[in-house]
Amino acid sequence: MTQASQRTTPRQQQVGRGDVTMVEELTVAFSRMDQQRGGGHGRTAVVQYLHSDVADFLQGKFPSDQVRRDMFSAAGELAYLSAWMAFDNAEHAVAQRYFVLAAKLAARADNPPLVGHILRAMAHQALDLGFFKESLELSTASMEGQRYAAATPRERALLGVVHARGLATNGQQQAAAQSLLKAEDDLASARDGIHEPHRTFFFSGAALAHETACTLRDCGDRGGAIRQFRQSIRTRGAAFRRTHAVTLGYLGATQIANRSVEEACATWSGLLDAMEEGIYSGRARQAVYDVRKLLSPYRHRGIPVVAELDARAASYLARVD
């Protein structure tokens, strides 16, 4: 008997509603971990699960087209989470590959709001990397047709506020302000009884204030940005430690640009407190690099808080690099 004749075709796996629920629940767990610890913690496990169990589910037999679509949506959200975690950990090429995979899975699921959510995240990455024209193109695409129209209020607000940031960085300040107002209205219309997808669980008033602050900063309104960053910090829950650290970094950078050096040092001290508790995030770590860069003009002026914070930031970076 030849080796070829000994091989048998594996039976196609039966995939049910419980399998979809399992993928969704594990995505929720990984997503909450990402918010707490950053994208550098646990992403390998996310990728392994996506390429093993979830890949097998996608090749399985489904009892109905609805279950098939739901499984592809669940897989798309998990691929999106893997991409977002890579982005947060500054693994940008990896993030782009998984964003593209996530968008393909969402399209197979015929899920326009999920496609919009992924395009919004790609726009966010482009903003952070300084590709402002591309960011506006992506955020505009995220708002098109059913991607926005079929989305829930909280997701609409998220799409809108990232679009506002894209407009601001491209010099369209009036349009950015209008987009911010629309995002505020969308978030205000979110209420009990409207089933929101879990992927929007992090987007609250604190998150809106953070993105509003970034938009105002990019429009040149530092005072407004500082007020909104502070609002975000005051209202963010303990479950969102990674974003809290990023916000502290941005607030300190805006304060020092506004010549409030001692205020910036106090803010950045809070950033280092957060990082030293165990946050694995390239974005948050970049904020610490920025601390040292932005303090450099003040390093030899004999300001005690500057010397103390600069030494603390240098010590932290020496440990994590």
C-alpha positions in Angstrom: 0.0 0.0 0.0 1.4 3.4 -1.0 1.8 6.3 1.3 -0.7 8.3 -0.8 -3.4 5.6 -0.5 -3.0 5.5 3.3 -3.9 9.1 3.7 -7.5 9.9 4.4 -9.3 13.2 3.9 -10.0 14.7 7.4 -13.7 15.0 8.2 -15.0 18.6 8.0 -15.7 20.0 11.4 -19.3 20.7 12.4 -19.4 24.3 13.7 -22.3 25.5 15.8 -23.6 28.6 17.6 -21.6 27.5 20.7 -18.4 27.7 18.8 -19.1 31.2 17.7 -19.9 32.2 21.3 -16.6 30.6 22.4 -14.6 32.7 19.9 -16.5 35.8 20.9 -15.9 35.2 24.7 -12.2 34.6 24.2 -11.9 37.8 22.1 -13.6 39.7 25.0 -11.1 38.3 27.5 -8.1 39.1 25.3 -9.5 42.6 24.6 -9.9 43.4 28.3 -6.3 42.2 28.9 -5.1 44.5 26.1 -6.8 47.5 27.8 -5.2 46.6 31.1 -1.7 45.6 30.1 -1.1 46.7 26.6 -0.7 45.0 23.2 2.7 43.5 24.1 1.0 41.2 26.7 -0.7 38.1 25.3 -0.7 38.8 21.6 1.2 35.6 20.8 -1.7 33.6 22.4 -4.2 35.6 20.3 -2.4 34.8 17.1 -2.0 31.1 18.0 -5.7 30.8 18.7 -6.6 32.6 15.5 -4.4 30.4 13.3 -5.4 27.1 15.0 -8.9 26.7 16.4 -10.5 29.6 14.6 -8.9 28.7 11.2 -10.4 25.2 11.6 -13.8 26.7 12.4 -13.7 28.7 9.2 -13.2 25.5 7.2 -16.0 23.7 8.9 -19.6 22.9 8.1 -22.3 25.4 9.3 -25.9 24.6 10.1 -27.0 27.9 8.5 -25.7 30.9 6.6 -26.3 33.0 9.7 -24.0 30.9 11.8 -21.4 31.0 9.0 -21.5 34.8 8.9 -21.4 35.1 12.6 -18.3 32.9 12.7 -16.6 35.0 10.1 -17.5 38.1 12.0 -16.1 36.6 15.2 -12.9 35.6 13.4 -12.7 39.1 11.9 -12.9 40.7 15.4 -10.2 38.4 16.7 -7.9 39.2 13.7 -8.7 42.9 14.3 -7.7 42.6 18.0 -4.4 40.9 17.0 -3.8 43.8 14.6 -4.6 46.4 17.2 -2.4 44.8 19.8 0.5 44.7 17.3 -0.1 48.4 16.5 -0.2 49.3 20.2 3.2 47.4 20.6 4.7 49.3 17.7 4.8 46.2 15.4 3.4 48.2 12.6 4.0 45.9 9.6 2.5 43.0 11.5 -0.5 45.2 12.4 -1.1 46.1 8.8 -1.2 42.5 7.7 -3.7 41.5 10.4 -5.9 44.6 9.7 -6.1 43.5 6.1 -7.0 39.9 7.1 -9.6 41.2 9.5 -11.2 43.4 6.8 -11.3 40.4 4.4 -13.0 38.2 7.1 -15.5 41.0 7.9 -16.3 41.3 4.2 -16.9 37.5 4.0 -19.3 37.9 6.9 -21.1 40.7 5.1 -20.6 42.9 8.2 -20.2 46.6 7.0 -19.9 48.1 10.6 -17.1 45.7 11.4 -15.3 46.7 8.2 -15.8 50.4 9.2 -14.4 49.7 12.6 -11.3 48.1 11.1 -10.8 50.9 8.6 -11.1 53.4 11.6 -8.3 51.5 13.4 -6.1 51.6 10.3 -6.7 55.4 10.1 -5.6 55.7 13.7 -2.4 53.8 13.0 -1.8 56.1 10.0 -2.2 59.1 12.2 0.3 57.9 14.7 2.8 57.2 11.9 2.3 60.6 10.4 0.6 59.5 7.2 -2.1 62.1 7.4 -3.5 62.0 3.9 -3.8 58.2 4.0 -5.4 58.5 7.5 -8.1 60.8 6.1 -8.8 58.5 3.2 -9.2 55.5 5.5 -11.4 57.4 8.0 -13.5 58.7 5.2 -13.9 55.2 3.9 -14.9 54.0 7.4 -17.9 56.4 7.3 -19.2 55.4 3.9 -22.6 53.7 3.3 -23.7 51.0 5.7 -20.4 51.0 7.5 -21.7 54.1 9.4 -25.4 53.9 8.7 -25.8 50.3 10.0 -23.5 50.9 13.0 -24.7 51.4 16.6 -24.5 54.9 18.2 -21.3 54.2 20.2 -19.5 52.8 17.1 -20.7 55.8 15.0 -19.2 58.1 17.6 -15.9 56.2 17.4 -15.8 56.4 13.6 -16.7 60.1 13.7 -14.1 61.2 16.2 -11.2 59.5 14.4 -12.5 61.1 11.2 -12.3 64.4 13.0 -8.7 63.8 13.8 -8.0 63.0 10.2 -9.6 66.2 9.1 -7.7 68.2 11.7 -4.3 66.9 10.6 -5.2 67.8 7.0 -6.0 71.4 7.8 -9.7 71.1 7.7 -10.5 72.6 11.1 -14.1 73.6 10.5 -15.0 70.1 9.2 -13.1 68.6 12.1 -15.2 70.6 14.6 -18.4 69.6 12.9 -17.3 65.9 13.0 -16.6 66.3 16.7 -20.1 67.6 17.4 -21.6 64.8 15.4 -19.6 62.2 17.4 -20.7 63.8 20.7 -24.4 63.6 19.5 -23.9 59.9 18.5 -22.4 58.9 21.8 -25.1 60.8 23.7 -27.7 58.7 21.8 -26.2 55.4 23.1 -28.4 54.0 25.8 -29.6 50.8 27.4 -31.7 48.7 25.1 -29.4 49.2 22.1 -27.1 46.2 21.7 -23.6 47.4 21.0 -20.9 45.1 19.7 -18.3 44.3 22.4 -15.6 45.9 20.3 -16.9 49.3 21.3 -16.9 48.6 25.1 -13.9 50.9 25.7 -15.4 53.9 23.9 -17.0 56.0 26.6 -17.0 59.7 27.5 -13.4 59.4 28.6 -12.3 58.0 25.3 -14.3 60.7 23.4 -12.5 63.3 25.5 -9.1 61.8 24.7 -9.8 61.8 20.9 -11.3 65.3 21.1 -8.2 66.5 22.9 -6.0 65.1 20.1 -8.2 66.8 17.5 -8.0 70.2 19.3 -4.2 69.8 19.8 -3.8 69.2 16.0 -6.0 72.2 15.3 -3.6 74.4 17.5 -6.0 74.8 20.4 -3.6 73.7 23.2 -5.8 75.1 26.0 -8.8 73.2 24.8 -6.7 70.0 24.3 -5.4 70.2 27.9 -8.9 70.6 29.3 -10.1 67.6 27.3 -7.1 65.4 28.2 -7.7 66.2 31.9 -11.4 65.4 31.5 -10.4 62.0 30.0 -8.0 61.3 32.9 -10.6 62.2 35.5 -13.3 60.0 34.1 -11.5 56.9 32.8 -12.0 53.7 34.8 -9.3 51.5 36.2 -9.9 48.9 33.6 -8.2 51.1 30.9 -4.7 51.5 32.3 -2.9 51.4 29.0 -4.9 54.2 27.4 -4.6 56.1 30.7 -0.8 56.0 30.3 -1.0 57.2 26.7 -3.3 60.1 27.7 -0.9 61.2 30.5 1.9 61.2 27.9 -0.1 63.3 25.5 -1.2 65.7 28.2 2.4 66.3 29.4 3.6 66.9 25.9 0.8 69.5 25.3 1.6 71.1 28.7 5.3 71.5 27.9 4.5 72.9 24.5 2.4 75.4 26.4 5.5 76.3 28.5 4.0 74.7 31.6 7.1 72.7 32.5 6.4 71.8 36.1 2.9 70.8 35.3 4.2 68.6 32.5 6.6 66.9 34.9 3.9 66.2 37.4 1.8 64.6 34.7 4.7 62.6 33.4 5.4 61.4 36.9 2.0 59.8 36.8 2.8 58.2 33.4 5.9 56.6 34.9 4.0 55.4 37.9 1.6 53.6 35.5 4.4 52.1 33.3 6.2 50.8 36.3 3.2 48.8 37.4 3.5 46.7 34.3 2.2 48.0 31.0 3.5 46.5 27.8 2.7 49.0 25.1 4.9 50.5 22.4 2.7 53.6 22.3 3.0 54.2 26.1 6.7 53.4 25.9 7.1 55.9 23.2 5.6 58.5 25.5 8.5 57.9 27.9 11.0 58.4 25.1 9.2 61.6 24.3 9.5 62.8 27.9 13.3 62.7 27.6 13.2 64.4 24.2 10.9 67.2 25.3 12.8 67.7 28.5 16.2 68.1 26.8 16.0 71.9 26.3 15.4 72.2 30.1 17.9 69.6 31.2 20.7 72.0 32.2 18.6 74.8 33.7 18.8 73.7 37.3 15.2 72.8 37.6 15.0 70.0 40.3 11.7 68.4 39.0 13.2 68.2 35.5 16.4 66.5 36.7 14.5 64.1 38.9 12.0 63.1 36.2 14.6 62.9 33.4 16.7 60.5 35.6 13.6 58.4 36.4 12.6 58.2 32.7 16.2 57.2 31.7 16.3 54.5 34.4 12.9 53.1 33.2 14.0 53.0 29.5 17.3 51.3 30.5 15.4 48.5 32.1 12.9 47.9 29.3 15.1 48.4 26.2 
